[in-house]
Amino acid sequence: MRTIIELPREQIEALDDECRREGISRAEAVRRAVAEHLRRYSESAARGAFGVWRGRRVDGLKYQETLRREWRR
């Protein structure tokens, strides 16, 4: 799929330099950058979920059971 983006001249120049060094097209560089961004974002979101209960004084299972008892009313 094609898309059009606008980048400041300085970024285009830096991108072109990197593309020459890597021997790749601008499109490939942008694809790689987007893929890396998405990989990092999804990893950080997952990391944020792990250990969320750490440091609490209440047992997680007991807390869950307490909440679910409300559903039986």
mmJSON file of the N, C-alpha and C atoms, coordinates in Angstrom:
{"data_MODEL":{"atom_site":{
"group_PDB":["ATOM","ATOM","ATOM","ATOM","ATOM","ATOM","ATOM","ATOM","ATOM","ATOM","ATOM","ATOM","ATOM","ATOM","ATOM","ATOM","ATOM","ATOM","ATOM","ATOM","ATOM","ATOM","ATOM","ATOM","ATOM","ATOM","ATOM","ATOM","ATOM","ATOM","ATOM","ATOM","ATOM","ATOM","ATOM","ATOM","ATOM","ATOM","ATOM","ATOM","ATOM","ATOM","ATOM","ATOM","ATOM","ATOM","ATOM","ATOM","ATOM","ATOM","ATOM","ATOM","ATOM","ATOM","ATOM","ATOM","ATOM","ATOM","ATOM","ATOM","ATOM","ATOM","ATOM","ATOM","ATOM","ATOM","ATOM","ATOM","ATOM","ATOM","ATOM","ATOM","ATOM","ATOM","ATOM","ATOM","ATOM","ATOM","ATOM","ATOM","ATOM","ATOM","ATOM","ATOM","ATOM","ATOM","ATOM","ATOM","ATOM","ATOM","ATOM","ATOM","ATOM","ATOM","ATOM","ATOM","ATOM","ATOM","ATOM","ATOM","ATOM","ATOM","ATOM","ATOM","ATOM","ATOM","ATOM","ATOM","ATOM","ATOM","ATOM","ATOM","ATOM","ATOM","ATOM","ATOM","ATOM","ATOM","ATOM","ATOM","ATOM","ATOM","ATOM","ATOM","ATOM","ATOM","ATOM","ATOM","ATOM","ATOM","ATOM","ATOM","ATOM","ATOM","ATOM","ATOM","ATOM","ATOM","ATOM","ATOM","ATOM","ATOM","ATOM","ATOM","ATOM","ATOM","ATOM","ATOM","ATOM","ATOM","ATOM","ATOM","ATOM","ATOM","ATOM","ATOM","ATOM","ATOM","ATOM","ATOM","ATOM","ATOM","ATOM","ATOM","ATOM","ATOM","ATOM","ATOM","ATOM","ATOM","ATOM","ATOM","ATOM","ATOM","ATOM","ATOM","ATOM","ATOM","ATOM","ATOM","ATOM","ATOM","ATOM","ATOM","ATOM","ATOM","ATOM","ATOM","ATOM","ATOM","ATOM","ATOM","ATOM","ATOM","ATOM","ATOM","ATOM","ATOM","ATOM","ATOM","ATOM","ATOM","ATOM","ATOM","ATOM","ATOM","ATOM","ATOM","ATOM","ATOM","ATOM","ATOM","ATOM","ATOM","ATOM","ATOM","ATOM","ATOM","ATOM"],
"id":[1,2,3,4,5,6,7,8,9,10,11,12,13,14,15,16,17,18,19,20,21,22,23,24,25,26,27,28,29,30,31,32,33,34,35,36,37,38,39,40,41,42,43,44,45,46,47,48,49,50,51,52,53,54,55,56,57,58,59,60,61,62,63,64,65,66,67,68,69,70,71,72,73,74,75,76,77,78,79,80,81,82,83,84,85,86,87,88,89,90,91,92,93,94,95,96,97,98,99,100,101,102,103,104,105,106,107,108,109,110,111,112,113,114,115,116,117,118,119,120,121,122,123,124,125,126,127,128,129,130,131,132,133,134,135,136,137,138,139,140,141,142,143,144,145,146,147,148,149,150,151,152,153,154,155,156,157,158,159,160,161,162,163,164,165,166,167,168,169,170,171,172,173,174,175,176,177,178,179,180,181,182,183,184,185,186,187,188,189,190,191,192,193,194,195,196,197,198,199,200,201,202,203,204,205,206,207,208,209,210,211,212,213,214,215,216,217,218,219],
"type_symbol":["N","C","C","N","C","C","N","C","C","N","C","C","N","C","C","N","C","C","N","C","C","N","C","C","N","C","C","N","C","C","N","C","C","N","C","C","N","C","C","N","C","C","N","C","C","N","C","C","N","C","C","N","C","C","N","C","C","N","C","C","N","C","C","N","C","C","N","C","C","N","C","C","N","C","C","N","C","C","N","C","C","N","C","C","N","C","C","N","C","C","N","C","C","N","C","C","N","C","C","N","C","C","N","C","C","N","C","C","N","C","C","N","C","C","N","C","C","N","C","C","N","C","C","N","C","C","N","C","C","N","C","C","N","C","C","N","C","C","N","C","C","N","C","C","N","C","C","N","C","C","N","C","C","N","C","C","N","C","C","N","C","C","N","C","C","N","C","C","N","C","C","N","C","C","N","C","C","N","C","C","N","C","C","N","C","C","N","C","C","N","C","C","N","C","C","N","C","C","N","C","C","N","C","C","N","C","C","N","C","C","N","C","C","N","C","C","N","C","C"],
"label_atom_id":["N","CA","C","N","CA","C","N","CA","C","N","CA","C","N","CA","C","N","CA","C","N","CA","C","N","CA","C","N","CA","C","N","CA","C","N","CA","C","N","CA","C","N","CA","C","N","CA","C","N","CA","C","N","CA","C","N","CA","C","N","CA","C","N","CA","C","N","CA","C","N","CA","C","N","CA","C","N","CA","C","N","CA","C","N","CA","C","N","CA","C","N","CA","C","N","CA","C","N","CA","C","N","CA","C","N","CA","C","N","CA","C","N","CA","C","N","CA","C","N","CA","C","N","CA","C","N","CA","C","N","CA","C","N","CA","C","N","CA","C","N","CA","C","N","CA","C","N","CA","C","N","CA","C","N","CA","C","N","CA","C","N","CA","C","N","CA","C","N","CA","C","N","CA","C","N","CA","C","N","CA","C","N","CA","C","N","CA","C","N","CA","C","N","CA","C","N","CA","C","N","CA","C","N","CA","C","N","CA","C","N","CA","C","N","CA","C","N","CA","C","N","CA","C","N","CA","C","N","CA","C","N","CA","C","N","CA","C","N","CA","C","N","CA","C","N","CA","C","N","CA","C","N","CA","C"],
"label_alt_id":[null,null,null,null,null,null,null,null,null,null,null,null,null,null,null,null,null,null,null,null,null,null,null,null,null,null,null,null,null,null,null,null,null,null,null,null,null,null,null,null,null,null,null,null,null,null,null,null,null,null,null,null,null,null,null,null,null,null,null,null,null,null,null,null,null,null,null,null,null,null,null,null,null,null,null,null,null,null,null,null,null,null,null,null,null,null,null,null,null,null,null,null,null,null,null,null,null,null,null,null,null,null,null,null,null,null,null,null,null,null,null,null,null,null,null,null,null,null,null,null,null,null,null,null,null,null,null,null,null,null,null,null,null,null,null,null,null,null,null,null,null,null,null,null,null,null,null,null,null,null,null,null,null,null,null,null,null,null,null,null,null,null,null,null,null,null,null,null,null,null,null,null,null,null,null,null,null,null,null,null,null,null,null,null,null,null,null,null,null,null,null,null,null,null,null,null,null,null,null,null,null,null,null,null,null,null,null,null,null,null,null,null,null,null,null,null,null,null,null],
"label_comp_id":["MET","MET","MET","ARG","ARG","ARG","THR","THR","THR","ILE","ILE","ILE","ILE","ILE","ILE","GLU","GLU","GLU","LEU","LEU","LEU","PRO","PRO","PRO","ARG","ARG","ARG","GLU","GLU","GLU","GLN","GLN","GLN","ILE","ILE","ILE","GLU","GLU","GLU","ALA","ALA","ALA","LEU","LEU","LEU","ASP","ASP","ASP","ASP","ASP","ASP","GLU","GLU","GLU","CYS","CYS","CYS","ARG","ARG","ARG","ARG","ARG","ARG","GLU","GLU","GLU","GLY","GLY","GLY","ILE","ILE","ILE","SER","SER","SER","ARG","ARG","ARG","ALA","ALA","ALA","GLU","GLU","GLU","ALA","ALA","ALA","VAL","VAL","VAL","ARG","ARG","ARG","ARG","ARG","ARG","ALA","ALA","ALA","VAL","VAL","VAL","ALA","ALA","ALA","GLU","GLU","GLU","HIS","HIS","HIS","LEU","LEU","LEU","ARG","ARG","ARG","ARG","ARG","ARG","TYR","TYR","TYR","SER","SER","SER","GLU","GLU","GLU","SER","SER","SER","ALA","ALA","ALA","ALA","ALA","ALA","ARG","ARG","ARG","GLY","GLY","GLY","ALA","ALA","ALA","PHE","PHE","PHE","GLY","GLY","GLY","VAL","VAL","VAL","TRP","TRP","TRP","ARG","ARG","ARG","GLY","GLY","GLY","ARG","ARG","ARG","ARG","ARG","ARG","VAL","VAL","VAL","ASP","ASP","ASP","GLY","GLY","GLY","LEU","LEU","LEU","LYS","LYS","LYS","TYR","TYR","TYR","GLN","GLN","GLN","GLU","GLU","GLU","THR","THR","THR","LEU","LEU","LEU","ARG","ARG","ARG","ARG","ARG","ARG","GLU","GLU","GLU","TRP","TRP","TRP","ARG","ARG","ARG","ARG","ARG","ARG"],
"label_asym_id":["A","A","A","A","A","A","A","A","A","A","A","A","A","A","A","A","A","A","A","A","A","A","A","A","A","A","A","A","A","A","A","A","A","A","A","A","A","A","A","A","A","A","A","A","A","A","A","A","A","A","A","A","A","A","A","A","A","A","A","A","A","A","A","A","A","A","A","A","A","A","A","A","A","A","A","A","A","A","A","A","A","A","A","A","A","A","A","A","A","A","A","A","A","A","A","A","A","A","A","A","A","A","A","A","A","A","A","A","A","A","A","A","A","A","A","A","A","A","A","A","A","A","A","A","A","A","A","A","A","A","A","A","A","A","A","A","A","A","A","A","A","A","A","A","A","A","A","A","A","A","A","A","A","A","A","A","A","A","A","A","A","A","A","A","A","A","A","A","A","A","A","A","A","A","A","A","A","A","A","A","A","A","A","A","A","A","A","A","A","A","A","A","A","A","A","A","A","A","A","A","A","A","A","A","A","A","A","A","A","A","A","A","A","A","A","A","A","A","A"],
"label_entity_id":["1","1","1","1","1","1","1","1","1","1","1","1","1","1","1","1","1","1","1","1","1","1","1","1","1","1","1","1","1","1","1","1","1","1","1","1","1","1","1","1","1","1","1","1","1","1","1","1","1","1","1","1","1","1","1","1","1","1","1","1","1","1","1","1","1","1","1","1","1","1","1","1","1","1","1","1","1","1","1","1","1","1","1","1","1","1","1","1","1","1","1","1","1","1","1","1","1","1","1","1","1","1","1","1","1","1","1","1","1","1","1","1","1","1","1","1","1","1","1","1","1","1","1","1","1","1","1","1","1","1","1","1","1","1","1","1","1","1","1","1","1","1","1","1","1","1","1","1","1","1","1","1","1","1","1","1","1","1","1","1","1","1","1","1","1","1","1","1","1","1","1","1","1","1","1","1","1","1","1","1","1","1","1","1","1","1","1","1","1","1","1","1","1","1","1","1","1","1","1","1","1","1","1","1","1","1","1","1","1","1","1","1","1","1","1","1","1","1","1"],
"label_seq_id":[1,1,1,2,2,2,3,3,3,4,4,4,5,5,5,6,6,6,7,7,7,8,8,8,9,9,9,10,10,10,11,11,11,12,12,12,13,13,13,14,14,14,15,15,15,16,16,16,17,17,17,18,18,18,19,19,19,20,20,20,21,21,21,22,22,22,23,23,23,24,24,24,25,25,25,26,26,26,27,27,27,28,28,28,29,29,29,30,30,30,31,31,31,32,32,32,33,33,33,34,34,34,35,35,35,36,36,36,37,37,37,38,38,38,39,39,39,40,40,40,41,41,41,42,42,42,43,43,43,44,44,44,45,45,45,46,46,46,47,47,47,48,48,48,49,49,49,50,50,50,51,51,51,52,52,52,53,53,53,54,54,54,55,55,55,56,56,56,57,57,57,58,58,58,59,59,59,60,60,60,61,61,61,62,62,62,63,63,63,64,64,64,65,65,65,66,66,66,67,67,67,68,68,68,69,69,69,70,70,70,71,71,71,72,72,72,73,73,73],
"pdbx_PDB_ins_code":[null,null,null,null,null,null,null,null,null,null,null,null,null,null,null,null,null,null,null,null,null,null,null,null,null,null,null,null,null,null,null,null,null,null,null,null,null,null,null,null,null,null,null,null,null,null,null,null,null,null,null,null,null,null,null,null,null,null,null,null,null,null,null,null,null,null,null,null,null,null,null,null,null,null,null,null,null,null,null,null,null,null,null,null,null,null,null,null,null,null,null,null,null,null,null,null,null,null,null,null,null,null,null,null,null,null,null,null,null,null,null,null,null,null,null,null,null,null,null,null,null,null,null,null,null,null,null,null,null,null,null,null,null,null,null,null,null,null,null,null,null,null,null,null,null,null,null,null,null,null,null,null,null,null,null,null,null,null,null,null,null,null,null,null,null,null,null,null,null,null,null,null,null,null,null,null,null,null,null,null,null,null,null,null,null,null,null,null,null,null,null,null,null,null,null,null,null,null,null,null,null,null,null,null,null,null,null,null,null,null,null,null,null,null,null,null,null,null,null],
"Cartn_x":[0.851,0.0,0.892,0.508,1.281,0.73,1.63,1.223,2.158,1.696,2.511,2.705,3.961,4.265,5.152,5.107,5.993,6.996,8.259,9.33,10.12,10.662,11.518,12.757,13.277,14.444,15.599,15.823,16.936,16.761,15.533,15.281,15.455,15.031,15.196,16.685,17.468,18.908,19.558,19.197,19.754,19.295,18.048,17.51,18.247,18.461,19.183,20.61,21.268,22.623,22.605,21.652,21.536,21.228,20.355,19.994,21.205,22.027,23.24,24.176,24.347,25.244,24.739,23.419,22.816,22.555,22.563,22.274,20.808,19.919,18.48,17.745,16.515,15.678,15.09,14.589,13.873,12.685,11.959,10.774,11.147,12.25,12.675,13.076,13.749,14.15,12.922,11.913,10.688,9.961,9.898,9.263,9.961,11.295,12.049,11.799,11.742,11.512,10.127,9.135,7.77,7.712,8.321,8.332,9.0,10.117,10.82,9.981,9.343,8.487,7.349,6.705,5.6,6.072,7.248,7.801,8.053,8.689,8.99,7.724,6.749,5.513,4.769,4.653,3.905,4.633,5.97,6.728,6.553,6.592,6.467,5.072,4.066,2.703,2.576,3.168,3.113,3.893,5.073,5.873,5.128,4.356,3.607,2.539,2.076,1.029,1.588,2.808,3.39,3.818,3.503,3.891,3.013,1.879,1.008,0.484,0.417,-0.116,0.989,2.229,3.369,3.266,3.596,3.596,2.266,1.253,-0.05,-0.062,-0.77,-0.82,-1.948,-2.789,-3.927,-3.559,-3.914,-3.705,-4.594,-4.018,-4.752,-5.955,-5.792,-6.893,-8.035,-7.696,-8.741,-9.485,-8.76,-9.368,-10.335,-9.905,-10.749,-12.011,-11.854,-13.027,-13.995,-13.467,-14.316,-15.132,-14.488,-15.203,-16.265,-15.949,-16.901,-18.094,-17.922,-19.06,-20.156,-19.764,-20.754,-21.664,-21.171,-21.964,-23.072,-22.91,-23.904,-25.11,-25.045,-26.143,-27.33],
"Cartn_y":[-1.177,0.0,1.234,2.187,3.431,4.453,5.294,6.409,7.574,8.759,9.957,10.599,10.907,11.596,12.799,13.773,14.92,14.869,15.046,15.067,16.358,16.885,18.073,17.74,18.743,18.573,17.878,18.25,17.657,16.145,15.715,14.275,13.554,14.168,13.562,13.404,14.432,14.361,13.264,13.196,12.147,10.772,10.668,9.404,8.977,9.915,9.603,9.137,9.78,9.355,7.92,7.62,6.27,5.248,5.614,4.707,4.393,5.401,5.167,4.214,4.439,3.56,2.124,1.968,0.638,0.009,0.837,0.333,-0.053,0.749,0.474,1.72,1.524,2.652,3.377,4.574,5.296,4.478,3.9,3.115,1.981,1.302,0.199,0.724,1.86,2.445,2.799,3.368,3.738,2.476,1.44,0.178,-0.386,-0.372,-0.892,-0.062,1.251,2.132,1.894,1.741,1.488,0.135,-0.879,-2.213,-2.173,-1.475,-1.364,-0.614,0.457,1.224,0.346,-0.387,-1.249,-2.361,-2.921,-3.966,-3.408,-2.256,-1.652,-1.297,-0.707,-0.294,-1.493,-2.56,-3.719,-4.387,-4.399,-4.972,-4.143,-2.825,-1.983,-2.083,-2.243,-2.397,-3.7,-4.757,-6.055,-5.99,-5.358,-5.251,-4.483,-3.486,-2.686,-3.479,-4.553,-5.363,-6.348,-6.804,-7.787,-7.121,-7.769,-7.262,-6.148,-5.934,-4.837,-5.038,-6.27,-6.565,-6.555,-6.512,-6.537,-5.393,-5.675,-4.649,-4.48,-5.153,-5.066,-6.026,-5.658,-6.475,-7.505,-7.422,-8.329,-9.439,-10.668,-11.789,-11.605,-11.744,-11.508,-12.412,-13.681,-14.627,-14.297,-13.98,-13.621,-12.361,-11.407,-10.176,-10.478,-11.312,-11.7,-12.403,-13.318,-14.044,-13.103,-12.126,-11.133,-10.357,-9.93,-9.182,-10.041,-11.291,-12.162,-12.521,-12.481,-12.733,-11.709,-10.504,-9.452,-9.85,-10.638,-11.034,-12.001,-12.679,-13.683,-13.059,-11.816,-11.158,-10.934],
"Cartn_z":[0.0,0.0,0.0,-0.746,-0.829,0.155,0.632,1.483,1.216,1.484,1.296,2.657,2.961,4.214,3.917,4.794,4.677,5.808,5.462,6.445,6.267,7.361,7.239,6.389,5.726,4.856,5.582,6.836,7.596,7.749,7.979,8.119,6.792,5.708,4.379,4.077,4.378,4.117,4.952,6.223,7.089,6.628,6.211,5.709,4.438,3.535,2.3,2.593,3.548,3.929,4.44,5.306,5.874,4.774,3.862,2.762,1.883,1.599,0.811,1.541,2.845,3.63,3.647,3.781,3.874,2.503,1.465,0.125,-0.045,0.56,0.491,0.02,-0.381,-0.818,0.389,0.154,1.207,1.691,0.742,1.113,2.057,1.761,2.629,4.002,4.042,5.323,6.158,5.51,6.23,6.7,5.862,6.28,7.505,7.486,8.632,9.89,9.718,10.871,11.468,10.623,11.106,11.806,11.212,11.826,13.199,13.303,14.586,15.612,15.193,16.097,16.629,15.742,16.156,17.085,16.804,17.673,19.073,19.137,20.442,21.197,20.495,21.141,21.707,20.94,21.421,22.582,22.559,23.676,24.934,24.813,25.999,26.594,25.752,26.263,27.033,26.518,27.203,28.512,28.487,29.716,30.794,30.392,31.346,32.073,31.465,32.085,33.098,32.901,33.811,35.113,36.217,37.525,38.04,37.408,37.811,39.237,39.677,41.011,42.076,41.648,42.567,43.572,44.797,45.831,46.542,46.098,46.776,47.951,48.992,50.199,50.161,49.148,49.028,48.052,48.395,47.492,46.258,45.078,43.839,43.658,43.98,43.817,44.779,46.017,46.991,46.546,46.022,45.536,44.393,43.478,42.349,42.834,43.765,44.286,44.99,45.706,46.37,45.343,44.286,43.247,42.579,42.31,41.604,42.485,43.813,44.695,44.48,44.1,43.83,42.658,41.727,40.565,40.937,42.061,42.461,43.13,43.459,44.18,43.301],
"occupancy":[1.0,1.0,1.0,1.0,1.0,1.0,1.0,1.0,1.0,1.0,1.0,1.0,1.0,1.0,1.0,1.0,1.0,1.0,1.0,1.0,1.0,1.0,1.0,1.0,1.0,1.0,1.0,1.0,1.0,1.0,1.0,1.0,1.0,1.0,1.0,1.0,1.0,1.0,1.0,1.0,1.0,1.0,1.0,1.0,1.0,1.0,1.0,1.0,1.0,1.0,1.0,1.0,1.0,1.0,1.0,1.0,1.0,1.0,1.0,1.0,1.0,1.0,1.0,1.0,1.0,1.0,1.0,1.0,1.0,1.0,1.0,1.0,1.0,1.0,1.0,1.0,1.0,1.0,1.0,1.0,1.0,1.0,1.0,1.0,1.0,1.0,1.0,1.0,1.0,1.0,1.0,1.0,1.0,1.0,1.0,1.0,1.0,1.0,1.0,1.0,1.0,1.0,1.0,1.0,1.0,1.0,1.0,1.0,1.0,1.0,1.0,1.0,1.0,1.0,1.0,1.0,1.0,1.0,1.0,1.0,1.0,1.0,1.0,1.0,1.0,1.0,1.0,1.0,1.0,1.0,1.0,1.0,1.0,1.0,1.0,1.0,1.0,1.0,1.0,1.0,1.0,1.0,1.0,1.0,1.0,1.0,1.0,1.0,1.0,1.0,1.0,1.0,1.0,1.0,1.0,1.0,1.0,1.0,1.0,1.0,1.0,1.0,1.0,1.0,1.0,1.0,1.0,1.0,1.0,1.0,1.0,1.0,1.0,1.0,1.0,1.0,1.0,1.0,1.0,1.0,1.0,1.0,1.0,1.0,1.0,1.0,1.0,1.0,1.0,1.0,1.0,1.0,1.0,1.0,1.0,1.0,1.0,1.0,1.0,1.0,1.0,1.0,1.0,1.0,1.0,1.0,1.0,1.0,1.0,1.0,1.0,1.0,1.0,1.0,1.0,1.0,1.0,1.0,1.0],
"B_iso_or_equiv":[0.0,0.0,0.0,0.0,0.0,0.0,0.0,0.0,0.0,0.0,0.0,0.0,0.0,0.0,0.0,0.0,0.0,0.0,0.0,0.0,0.0,0.0,0.0,0.0,0.0,0.0,0.0,0.0,0.0,0.0,0.0,0.0,0.0,0.0,0.0,0.0,0.0,0.0,0.0,0.0,0.0,0.0,0.0,0.0,0.0,0.0,0.0,0.0,0.0,0.0,0.0,0.0,0.0,0.0,0.0,0.0,0.0,0.0,0.0,0.0,0.0,0.0,0.0,0.0,0.0,0.0,0.0,0.0,0.0,0.0,0.0,0.0,0.0,0.0,0.0,0.0,0.0,0.0,0.0,0.0,0.0,0.0,0.0,0.0,0.0,0.0,0.0,0.0,0.0,0.0,0.0,0.0,0.0,0.0,0.0,0.0,0.0,0.0,0.0,0.0,0.0,0.0,0.0,0.0,0.0,0.0,0.0,0.0,0.0,0.0,0.0,0.0,0.0,0.0,0.0,0.0,0.0,0.0,0.0,0.0,0.0,0.0,0.0,0.0,0.0,0.0,0.0,0.0,0.0,0.0,0.0,0.0,0.0,0.0,0.0,0.0,0.0,0.0,0.0,0.0,0.0,0.0,0.0,0.0,0.0,0.0,0.0,0.0,0.0,0.0,0.0,0.0,0.0,0.0,0.0,0.0,0.0,0.0,0.0,0.0,0.0,0.0,0.0,0.0,0.0,0.0,0.0,0.0,0.0,0.0,0.0,0.0,0.0,0.0,0.0,0.0,0.0,0.0,0.0,0.0,0.0,0.0,0.0,0.0,0.0,0.0,0.0,0.0,0.0,0.0,0.0,0.0,0.0,0.0,0.0,0.0,0.0,0.0,0.0,0.0,0.0,0.0,0.0,0.0,0.0,0.0,0.0,0.0,0.0,0.0,0.0,0.0,0.0,0.0,0.0,0.0,0.0,0.0,0.0],
"pdbx_formal_charge":[null,null,null,null,null,null,null,null,null,null,null,null,null,null,null,null,null,null,null,null,null,null,null,null,null,null,null,null,null,null,null,null,null,null,null,null,null,null,null,null,null,null,null,null,null,null,null,null,null,null,null,null,null,null,null,null,null,null,null,null,null,null,null,null,null,null,null,null,null,null,null,null,null,null,null,null,null,null,null,null,null,null,null,null,null,null,null,null,null,null,null,null,null,null,null,null,null,null,null,null,null,null,null,null,null,null,null,null,null,null,null,null,null,null,null,null,null,null,null,null,null,null,null,null,null,null,null,null,null,null,null,null,null,null,null,null,null,null,null,null,null,null,null,null,null,null,null,null,null,null,null,null,null,null,null,null,null,null,null,null,null,null,null,null,null,null,null,null,null,null,null,null,null,null,null,null,null,null,null,null,null,null,null,null,null,null,null,null,null,null,null,null,null,null,null,null,null,null,null,null,null,null,null,null,null,null,null,null,null,null,null,null,null,null,null,null,null,null,null],
"auth_seq_id":[1,1,1,2,2,2,3,3,3,4,4,4,5,5,5,6,6,6,7,7,7,8,8,8,9,9,9,10,10,10,11,11,11,12,12,12,13,13,13,14,14,14,15,15,15,16,16,16,17,17,17,18,18,18,19,19,19,20,20,20,21,21,21,22,22,22,23,23,23,24,24,24,25,25,25,26,26,26,27,27,27,28,28,28,29,29,29,30,30,30,31,31,31,32,32,32,33,33,33,34,34,34,35,35,35,36,36,36,37,37,37,38,38,38,39,39,39,40,40,40,41,41,41,42,42,42,43,43,43,44,44,44,45,45,45,46,46,46,47,47,47,48,48,48,49,49,49,50,50,50,51,51,51,52,52,52,53,53,53,54,54,54,55,55,55,56,56,56,57,57,57,58,58,58,59,59,59,60,60,60,61,61,61,62,62,62,63,63,63,64,64,64,65,65,65,66,66,66,67,67,67,68,68,68,69,69,69,70,70,70,71,71,71,72,72,72,73,73,73],
"auth_comp_id":["MET","MET","MET","ARG","ARG","ARG","THR","THR","THR","ILE","ILE","ILE","ILE","ILE","ILE","GLU","GLU","GLU","LEU","LEU","LEU","PRO","PRO","PRO","ARG","ARG","ARG","GLU","GLU","GLU","GLN","GLN","GLN","ILE","ILE","ILE","GLU","GLU","GLU","ALA","ALA","ALA","LEU","LEU","LEU","ASP","ASP","ASP","ASP","ASP","ASP","GLU","GLU","GLU","CYS","CYS","CYS","ARG","ARG","ARG","ARG","ARG","ARG","GLU","GLU","GLU","GLY","GLY","GLY","ILE","ILE","ILE","SER","SER","SER","ARG","ARG","ARG","ALA","ALA","ALA","GLU","GLU","GLU","ALA","ALA","ALA","VAL","VAL","VAL","ARG","ARG","ARG","ARG","ARG","ARG","ALA","ALA","ALA","VAL","VAL","VAL","ALA","ALA","ALA","GLU","GLU","GLU","HIS","HIS","HIS","LEU","LEU","LEU","ARG","ARG","ARG","ARG","ARG","ARG","TYR","TYR","TYR","SER","SER","SER","GLU","GLU","GLU","SER","SER","SER","ALA","ALA","ALA","ALA","ALA","ALA","ARG","ARG","ARG","GLY","GLY","GLY","ALA","ALA","ALA","PHE","PHE","PHE","GLY","GLY","GLY","VAL","VAL","VAL","TRP","TRP","TRP","ARG","ARG","ARG","GLY","GLY","GLY","ARG","ARG","ARG","ARG","ARG","ARG","VAL","VAL","VAL","ASP","ASP","ASP","GLY","GLY","GLY","LEU","LEU","LEU","LYS","LYS","LYS","TYR","TYR","TYR","GLN","GLN","GLN","GLU","GLU","GLU","THR","THR","THR","LEU","LEU","LEU","ARG","ARG","ARG","ARG","ARG","ARG","GLU","GLU","GLU","TRP","TRP","TRP","ARG","ARG","ARG","ARG","ARG","ARG"],
"auth_asym_id":["A","A","A","A","A","A","A","A","A","A","A","A","A","A","A","A","A","A","A","A","A","A","A","A","A","A","A","A","A","A","A","A","A","A","A","A","A","A","A","A","A","A","A","A","A","A","A","A","A","A","A","A","A","A","A","A","A","A","A","A","A","A","A","A","A","A","A","A","A","A","A","A","A","A","A","A","A","A","A","A","A","A","A","A","A","A","A","A","A","A","A","A","A","A","A","A","A","A","A","A","A","A","A","A","A","A","A","A","A","A","A","A","A","A","A","A","A","A","A","A","A","A","A","A","A","A","A","A","A","A","A","A","A","A","A","A","A","A","A","A","A","A","A","A","A","A","A","A","A","A","A","A","A","A","A","A","A","A","A","A","A","A","A","A","A","A","A","A","A","A","A","A","A","A","A","A","A","A","A","A","A","A","A","A","A","A","A","A","A","A","A","A","A","A","A","A","A","A","A","A","A","A","A","A","A","A","A","A","A","A","A","A","A","A","A","A","A","A","A"],
"auth_atom_id":["N","CA","C","N","CA","C","N","CA","C","N","CA","C","N","CA","C","N","CA","C","N","CA","C","N","CA","C","N","CA","C","N","CA","C","N","CA","C","N","CA","C","N","CA","C","N","CA","C","N","CA","C","N","CA","C","N","CA","C","N","CA","C","N","CA","C","N","CA","C","N","CA","C","N","CA","C","N","CA","C","N","CA","C","N","CA","C","N","CA","C","N","CA","C","N","CA","C","N","CA","C","N","CA","C","N","CA","C","N","CA","C","N","CA","C","N","CA","C","N","CA","C","N","CA","C","N","CA","C","N","CA","C","N","CA","C","N","CA","C","N","CA","C","N","CA","C","N","CA","C","N","CA","C","N","CA","C","N","CA","C","N","CA","C","N","CA","C","N","CA","C","N","CA","C","N","CA","C","N","CA","C","N","CA","C","N","CA","C","N","CA","C","N","CA","C","N","CA","C","N","CA","C","N","CA","C","N","CA","C","N","CA","C","N","CA","C","N","CA","C","N","CA","C","N","CA","C","N","CA","C","N","CA","C","N","CA","C","N","CA","C","N","CA","C","N","CA","C","N","CA","C","N","CA","C"],
"pdbx_PDB_model_num":[1,1,1,1,1,1,1,1,1,1,1,1,1,1,1,1,1,1,1,1,1,1,1,1,1,1,1,1,1,1,1,1,1,1,1,1,1,1,1,1,1,1,1,1,1,1,1,1,1,1,1,1,1,1,1,1,1,1,1,1,1,1,1,1,1,1,1,1,1,1,1,1,1,1,1,1,1,1,1,1,1,1,1,1,1,1,1,1,1,1,1,1,1,1,1,1,1,1,1,1,1,1,1,1,1,1,1,1,1,1,1,1,1,1,1,1,1,1,1,1,1,1,1,1,1,1,1,1,1,1,1,1,1,1,1,1,1,1,1,1,1,1,1,1,1,1,1,1,1,1,1,1,1,1,1,1,1,1,1,1,1,1,1,1,1,1,1,1,1,1,1,1,1,1,1,1,1,1,1,1,1,1,1,1,1,1,1,1,1,1,1,1,1,1,1,1,1,1,1,1,1,1,1,1,1,1,1,1,1,1,1,1,1,1,1,1,1,1,1]
}}}
